[in-house]
């Protein structure tokens, strides 16, 4: 749906909901698509489809988060190379090199997306990492 208000084009948005990734643990959407453009995921934490934390090991948490993002990509018939930006929140930046090694493996068959990494004091369910993605979604 496209709407014009005072000469400004407002592009419609589509709520993305999938069983490929864990359900939202609060009042927010798994992802939102700006119709015909980009999809923005909510921050994904290392929980499984039952909403349970999968591990206390940082590397395993990162892999689970990336799998959760991939579940949203699959729902939209998209792949890793459609990701244009990732924002990573970590409770300990000393894990930065571990994160980089996982990203090198996970994104080895595609170009690396733009990325920001931020240290925070706490994350939901005491996870060590949370990642949100923006991907191309035509």
Backbone as CSV, one residue per row, in Angstrom:
resi,resn,N_x,N_y,N_z,CA_x,CA_y,CA_z,C_x,C_y,C_z
1,UNK,0.835,-1.171,0.000,0.000,0.000,0.000,0.882,1.238,0.000
2,UNK,0.667,2.131,-0.947,1.380,3.401,-1.013,0.399,4.512,-0.679
3,UNK,0.830,5.435,0.150,-0.043,6.517,0.573,0.702,7.836,0.390
4,UNK,0.039,8.845,-0.169,0.625,10.167,-0.289,0.012,11.076,0.775
5,UNK,0.864,11.697,1.570,0.404,12.663,2.566,1.224,13.923,2.355
6,UNK,0.571,15.009,2.035,1.241,16.279,1.795,2.398,16.129,0.805
7,UNK,2.183,15.340,-0.242,3.194,15.192,-1.282,4.339,14.258,-0.926
8,UNK,4.288,13.609,0.247,5.343,12.691,0.673,4.847,11.268,0.457
9,UNK,5.659,10.468,-0.195,5.302,9.074,-0.430,5.608,8.271,0.828
10,UNK,4.610,7.598,1.360,4.804,6.728,2.510,4.609,5.303,2.025
11,UNK,5.636,4.510,2.169,5.611,3.139,1.690,4.988,2.259,2.757
12,UNK,4.136,1.316,2.330,3.490,0.415,3.266,4.484,-0.517,3.930
13,UNK,4.104,-1.082,5.037,4.955,-2.054,5.718,4.187,-3.345,5.907
14,UNK,4.950,-4.426,5.931,4.375,-5.753,6.076,5.010,-6.408,7.295
15,UNK,4.191,-6.926,8.181,4.691,-7.648,9.351,5.108,-9.046,8.911
16,UNK,6.321,-9.454,9.292,6.836,-10.774,8.954,6.726,-11.654,10.197
17,UNK,6.098,-12.799,10.039,5.965,-13.773,11.115,6.270,-15.143,10.541
18,UNK,7.129,-15.903,11.211,7.517,-17.204,10.693,7.693,-18.217,11.817
19,UNK,7.462,-19.461,11.505,7.745,-20.544,12.441,9.171,-21.050,12.285
20,UNK,9.928,-20.471,11.345,11.326,-20.854,11.126,12.262,-20.303,12.190
21,UNK,11.791,-19.330,12.937,12.573,-18.676,13.985,11.721,-18.566,15.243
22,UNK,12.375,-18.357,16.397,11.613,-18.220,17.644,10.622,-17.056,17.582
23,UNK,9.502,-17.236,18.218,8.509,-16.168,18.315,9.068,-15.012,19.142
24,UNK,8.534,-13.836,18.923,8.920,-12.671,19.708,8.595,-12.911,21.183
25,UNK,9.467,-12.438,22.062,9.247,-12.629,23.501,8.624,-11.396,24.139
26,UNK,8.135,-10.493,23.312,7.499,-9.279,23.800,6.598,-8.705,22.721
27,UNK,6.114,-7.481,22.937,5.200,-6.856,21.974,5.943,-6.227,20.792
28,UNK,6.479,-7.072,19.921,7.166,-6.597,18.720,7.081,-7.691,17.661
29,UNK,7.394,-7.341,16.440,7.350,-8.281,15.321,8.716,-8.928,15.131
30,UNK,8.727,-10.138,14.581,10.002,-10.778,14.248,10.755,-9.934,13.234
31,UNK,10.024,-9.381,12.279,10.631,-8.520,11.269,9.534,-7.679,10.620
32,UNK,9.964,-6.590,10.002,9.066,-5.710,9.257,9.687,-5.468,7.886
33,UNK,8.866,-5.663,6.841,9.303,-5.370,5.480,8.736,-4.028,5.069
34,UNK,9.616,-3.169,4.556,9.172,-1.930,3.935,8.893,-2.314,2.494
35,UNK,7.653,-2.354,2.162,7.162,-2.952,0.919,8.046,-2.604,-0.287
36,UNK,8.556,-3.663,-0.913,9.343,-3.504,-2.123,10.744,-2.994,-1.890
37,UNK,11.272,-3.139,-0.677,12.574,-2.549,-0.401,13.409,-3.411,0.525
38,UNK,13.334,-3.121,1.800,14.170,-3.773,2.797,13.321,-4.417,3.878
39,UNK,13.900,-5.434,4.524,13.288,-6.023,5.714,14.228,-5.795,6.882
40,UNK,13.666,-5.399,7.998,14.403,-5.140,9.242,13.987,-6.192,10.256
41,UNK,14.939,-6.968,10.748,14.585,-7.944,11.786,14.678,-7.280,13.146
42,UNK,13.912,-7.791,14.070,14.126,-7.431,15.469,15.400,-8.127,15.920
43,UNK,15.952,-7.687,17.024,17.137,-8.338,17.547,16.859,-9.798,17.857
44,UNK,17.735,-10.665,17.407,17.596,-12.096,17.652,18.588,-12.512,18.729
45,UNK,18.109,-13.288,19.680,18.978,-13.803,20.738,19.064,-15.319,20.576
46,UNK,19.976,-15.972,21.298,20.218,-17.406,21.096,19.197,-18.322,21.774
47,UNK,17.954,-18.215,21.315,16.919,-19.106,21.829,16.461,-20.020,20.694
48,UNK,15.984,-21.183,21.070,15.484,-22.132,20.078,14.003,-21.854,19.813
49,UNK,13.403,-22.696,19.011,11.994,-22.488,18.650,11.047,-22.592,19.843
50,UNK,11.499,-23.230,20.921,10.688,-23.319,22.146,10.879,-22.096,23.043
51,UNK,11.758,-21.171,22.637,12.018,-19.974,23.427,13.022,-20.184,24.541
52,UNK,13.792,-21.279,24.465,14.773,-21.604,25.507,16.181,-21.222,25.057
53,UNK,16.971,-20.713,26.008,18.381,-20.434,25.721,19.063,-21.746,25.358
54,UNK,19.924,-21.720,24.347,20.500,-22.968,23.846,21.813,-23.351,24.524
55,UNK,22.546,-22.375,25.081,23.873,-22.670,25.606,24.406,-21.459,26.351
56,UNK,25.434,-21.686,27.167,26.152,-20.585,27.804,27.445,-20.271,27.059
57,UNK,27.733,-21.017,26.006,28.982,-20.849,25.252,28.769,-19.788,24.176
58,UNK,29.623,-18.759,24.192,29.463,-17.615,23.300,29.342,-18.029,21.833
59,UNK,30.250,-18.856,21.356,30.255,-19.251,19.946,28.959,-19.948,19.552
60,UNK,28.452,-20.817,20.403,27.191,-21.509,20.129,26.026,-20.528,20.103
61,UNK,26.092,-19.521,20.956,25.043,-18.507,20.968,25.032,-17.722,19.660
62,UNK,26.207,-17.342,19.173,26.281,-16.591,17.917,25.702,-17.417,16.768
63,UNK,26.082,-18.678,16.688,25.583,-19.546,15.613,24.063,-19.656,15.684
64,UNK,23.501,-19.818,16.873,22.039,-19.920,17.012,21.363,-18.629,16.568
65,UNK,21.926,-17.500,16.939,21.349,-16.217,16.531,21.344,-16.113,15.001
66,UNK,22.448,-16.501,14.371,22.518,-16.452,12.909,21.511,-17.420,12.276
67,UNK,21.297,-18.565,12.899,20.270,-19.494,12.413,18.879,-18.871,12.536
68,UNK,18.641,-18.146,13.616,17.348,-17.483,13.797,17.126,-16.429,12.716
69,UNK,18.165,-15.682,12.399,18.068,-14.691,11.324,17.833,-15.406,9.998
70,UNK,18.533,-16.501,9.791,18.376,-17.265,8.560,16.935,-17.781,8.399
71,UNK,16.282,-18.115,9.511,14.888,-18.545,9.457,13.978,-17.466,8.903
72,UNK,14.261,-16.223,9.256,13.481,-15.098,8.721,13.801,-14.911,7.243
73,UNK,15.068,-15.040,6.880,15.455,-14.952,5.470,14.710,-15.999,4.638
74,UNK,14.662,-17.221,5.144,13.990,-18.314,4.433,12.515,-17.982,4.223
75,UNK,11.870,-17.430,5.241,10.456,-17.055,5.129,10.235,-16.080,3.979
76,UNK,11.222,-15.250,3.709,11.123,-14.234,2.651,11.788,-14.689,1.351
77,UNK,12.170,-15.977,1.272,12.861,-16.512,0.100,14.147,-15.735,-0.197
78,UNK,14.875,-15.445,0.854,16.127,-14.711,0.750,17.266,-15.542,1.304
79,UNK,18.488,-15.090,1.026,19.688,-15.798,1.452,20.616,-14.839,2.177
80,UNK,21.686,-15.393,2.724,22.652,-14.578,3.469,23.179,-13.409,2.656
81,UNK,23.383,-13.613,1.341,23.962,-12.530,0.549,22.982,-11.374,0.336
82,UNK,21.737,-11.508,0.793,20.780,-10.405,0.733,20.882,-9.494,1.960
83,UNK,21.645,-9.920,2.974,21.837,-9.075,4.160,22.753,-7.922,3.793
84,UNK,22.298,-6.712,4.097,23.125,-5.534,3.814,23.751,-4.945,5.076
85,UNK,23.152,-5.208,6.243,23.675,-4.620,7.484,23.307,-5.492,8.669
86,UNK,24.264,-5.692,9.551,24.041,-6.373,10.829,24.462,-5.439,11.957
87,UNK,23.686,-5.427,13.006,24.080,-4.736,14.234,24.177,-5.790,15.315
88,UNK,25.355,-5.883,15.929,25.646,-6.915,16.924,25.790,-6.245,18.284
89,UNK,25.055,-6.747,19.253,25.165,-6.288,20.633,25.781,-7.421,21.434
90,UNK,26.862,-7.125,22.152,27.551,-8.144,22.957,27.766,-7.603,24.359
91,UNK,27.740,-8.505,25.339,27.981,-8.041,26.709,29.468,-8.010,27.038
92,UNK,30.319,-8.535,26.140,31.759,-8.568,26.398,32.516,-8.474,25.072
93,UNK,33.089,-7.301,24.791,33.813,-7.108,23.540,35.098,-7.921,23.449
94,UNK,35.502,-8.555,24.535,36.683,-9.416,24.439,36.379,-10.644,23.577
95,UNK,35.119,-10.884,23.261,34.722,-11.980,22.366,34.692,-11.549,20.896
96,UNK,35.196,-10.363,20.611,35.149,-9.803,19.253,35.820,-10.710,18.219
97,UNK,36.984,-11.240,18.532,37.686,-12.119,17.583,36.924,-13.428,17.363
98,UNK,36.303,-13.957,18.411,35.480,-15.161,18.256,34.316,-14.871,17.307
99,UNK,33.704,-13.717,17.463,32.610,-13.301,16.583,33.094,-13.236,15.137
100,UNK,34.246,-12.603,14.927,34.786,-12.470,13.575,35.043,-13.827,12.928
101,UNK,35.569,-14.773,13.688,35.851,-16.106,13.135,34.566,-16.803,12.701
102,UNK,33.525,-16.674,13.490,32.241,-17.278,13.129,31.682,-16.606,11.878
103,UNK,31.770,-15.287,11.811,31.277,-14.570,10.636,32.062,-14.963,9.386
104,UNK,33.368,-15.151,9.513,34.189,-15.568,8.363,33.705,-16.911,7.819
105,UNK,33.323,-17.812,8.700,32.822,-19.130,8.280,31.401,-19.010,7.741
106,UNK,30.543,-18.336,8.491,29.119,-18.267,8.155,28.867,-17.536,6.843
107,UNK,29.649,-16.498,6.570,29.450,-15.687,5.371,30.503,-15.963,4.302
108,UNK,31.151,-17.134,4.335,32.256,-17.409,3.422,31.841,-17.462,1.954
109,UNK,30.610,-17.811,1.659,30.171,-17.908,0.271,29.433,-16.661,-0.214
110,UNK,29.544,-15.579,0.511,28.847,-14.348,0.157,29.720,-13.155,0.540
111,UNK,29.346,-11.991,0.102,30.098,-10.815,0.547,29.671,-10.502,1.981
112,UNK,30.594,-9.950,2.732,30.273,-9.609,4.118,29.331,-8.410,4.148
113,UNK,28.307,-8.471,4.994,27.430,-7.297,5.128,28.145,-6.202,5.918
114,UNK,27.641,-4.978,5.820,28.110,-3.920,6.707,27.742,-4.346,8.128
115,UNK,28.510,-3.866,9.118,28.265,-4.362,10.473,28.722,-3.347,11.513
116,UNK,27.974,-3.273,12.589,28.375,-2.530,13.782,28.368,-3.508,14.940
117,UNK,29.304,-3.343,15.861,29.357,-4.173,17.069,29.411,-3.235,18.260
118,UNK,28.504,-3.446,19.207,28.384,-2.569,20.358,28.384,-3.399,21.628
119,UNK,29.151,-2.972,22.628,29.094,-3.639,23.926,27.978,-3.011,24.749
120,UNK,27.177,-3.867,25.372,26.075,-3.434,26.228,26.204,-4.115,27.584
121,UNK,25.507,-3.593,28.575,25.647,-4.155,29.920,24.806,-5.412,30.135
122,UNK,23.688,-5.534,29.425,22.804,-6.685,29.646,21.926,-6.871,28.419
123,UNK,21.542,-8.141,28.177,20.658,-8.482,27.071,19.522,-9.368,27.587
124,UNK,18.423,-9.465,26.833,17.304,-10.294,27.278,17.727,-11.735,27.553
125,UNK,17.103,-12.310,28.564,17.335,-13.702,28.983,18.808,-13.977,29.292
126,UNK,19.541,-12.931,29.653,20.967,-13.030,29.995,21.809,-13.624,28.864
127,UNK,21.382,-13.396,27.631,22.191,-13.860,26.504,23.458,-13.011,26.410
128,UNK,24.452,-13.544,25.729,25.724,-12.842,25.556,25.761,-12.036,24.270
129,UNK,24.812,-12.316,23.363,24.825,-11.667,22.055,23.408,-11.512,21.532
130,UNK,23.177,-10.438,20.815,21.925,-10.187,20.111,22.295,-9.550,18.776
131,UNK,21.652,-9.982,17.702,21.963,-9.444,16.386,20.666,-9.090,15.674
132,UNK,20.669,-7.917,15.054,19.564,-7.534,14.187,20.104,-7.366,12.777
133,UNK,19.255,-7.628,11.800,19.682,-7.602,10.404,18.767,-6.733,9.566
134,UNK,19.341,-6.191,8.521,18.590,-5.505,7.470,18.955,-6.228,6.182
135,UNK,17.933,-6.663,5.446,18.238,-7.342,4.192,17.371,-6.854,3.049
136,UNK,17.951,-6.965,1.865,17.288,-6.583,0.633,16.135,-7.542,0.377
137,UNK,14.964,-7.004,0.125,13.774,-7.841,0.013,12.815,-7.219,-0.987
138,UNK,12.978,-7.555,-2.231,12.154,-6.965,-3.284,10.868,-7.725,-3.474
